Amino acid sequence: MLPIPLLLLSLFVLGVVLGAVVNWAAYTLAWTPRAISPWARPADQAPPRRWSDRTPLWGWWGLRRESHLHGRAFWLRPILVEASMGGAVAWLGWWEIVHRGLTSQQWLALTNLGVTPPGIEAPYWTGWATFGVHTVLLCFMVAASLIDIDEKIIPDAITVPGTLLGLILAAVLPMGLLPHCDVRLQEPIAGVEASGGNFARAGIGAYVEPVAAGSPNETSADLAGAPHWKGLLIGWGCFALWCVALTPRIWRGRRGWGKALSVLAARVMREVARPPLLWIEVLGAIGIAAVWWVGGAAWCGLLTSLIGMVGAGAIVWAVRIFGSAALQREAMGFGDVTLMMMVGSYLGWQAGVMAFFIAPFAGLVGGVAQLIFRRDDMIPYGPFLCLASAAVAVGWGEIWNAESVQVNFSVPWLVPAALGVCLTLLYPFLLVWRQIKNLRGGSDE
């Protein structure tokens, strides 16, 4: 291991470089691209670009000469993005690699319960695995947030490759998923034995595992790889639902629900049969089947990612449907749905659910301020979803071991039932909110 100061300096430089990539994505992959990034083709009226313009941080100081094209002080935000990314990546490396912040609290909790002896630690490389995966997710979330702030839209150009990469990483590097520390009577399908302590006399072992779809319970045998078909069918179903989410859909309910559903189904079937979505479906189905056939940790990671993708996105999708019906306007953009699907592919459905309920607190101050000063309740919600997801990821060691959290998630029906109750109560609450807005002179538009 490098000396800690040198490691953190190296990670800071890496973060600054990744910040330059994020800036490029935020300006180039937006719905309305802008020729601001030094790595993009400059505007026709722009002065000639220099090689130094592409230097992270410093290059933006030279690009001040384009202020007449992009606005006064346009260069400040990209500098802040790159510097912040450098600091964030360095801190994330210290937290997950050096401090082992995602597992140390879990081992401490087990030790305090008398389950494990003191001195248990996860293998060093597992911290690098989660750090690498979380750094990738951070890049996609920051790019999506910047675009959402600028345009109030999150393009598929960010979330589609982000989700596909999340699925691939889960299969190739399942230990990059959020960790779950526990003792087992036998070696889990995915997981590595912890170092320190001696369980030989007790006949059990301490393992750090990726949080699976059924965590904290052990993975069910019928969800394992070949020849168990149930897991494959669930994986295919999750991927198919994500592909449907990528299709453009318009609800035309003026002629009744039956007609609206038939038109919607016909539109979806037509879209999923067209390239490039068709190739994504075919290659994705083949890839899922191949990993299922191999089985083991790779399949456990991929199935966890697929279920996490749907679980995290489904709750936002459901709120969007209920909210839009109650408010008679779009309650949440569908980009928020695909964004949380992307997040769920990296963090799993448990963390996705937690992030969704934390996000309103993250957005409360900004939303109230905008409502007061601008009388506008259309706020970009993507940044708050990303902020909440980041908070859950880095605070996982504490959150996952909070009182009754694992107990609640260990009962398969409990969390879905609680979510169903919340959605049922959401509809009348939003109806009342709509009437209040109408009384104070608001508009449904």
Secondary structure, 3 states (H helix, E strand, C coil): CCCHHHHHHHHHHHHHHHHHHHHHHHHHCCCCCCCCCCCCCCCCCCCCCCHHHHCCCHHHHHHHHHHHHHCCCCCHHHHHHHHHHHHHHHHHHHHHHHCCCCCHHHHHHHHHCCCCCCCCECCHHHHHHHHHHHHHHHHHHHHHHHHHHHHCCCCHHHHHHHHHHHHHHHHHCHHHCCEEEEEECCCCCCCEECECCCCCCCCCEEEEEECCCCCCCCCCHHHCCCCCHHHHHHHHHHHHHHHHHCCCCCCCCCCCHHHHHHHHHHHHHHHHCCCCHHHHHHHHHHHHHHHHHHCHHHHHHHHHHHHHHHHHHHHHHHHHHHHHHHHCCCCCCHHHHHHHHHHHHHHCHHHHHHHHHHHHHHHHHHHHHHHHHCCCCCCCCHHHHHHHHHHHHHCHHHHCCCCCHHHHHHCCCHHHHHHHHHHHHHHHHHHHHHHHHHHCCCCCC
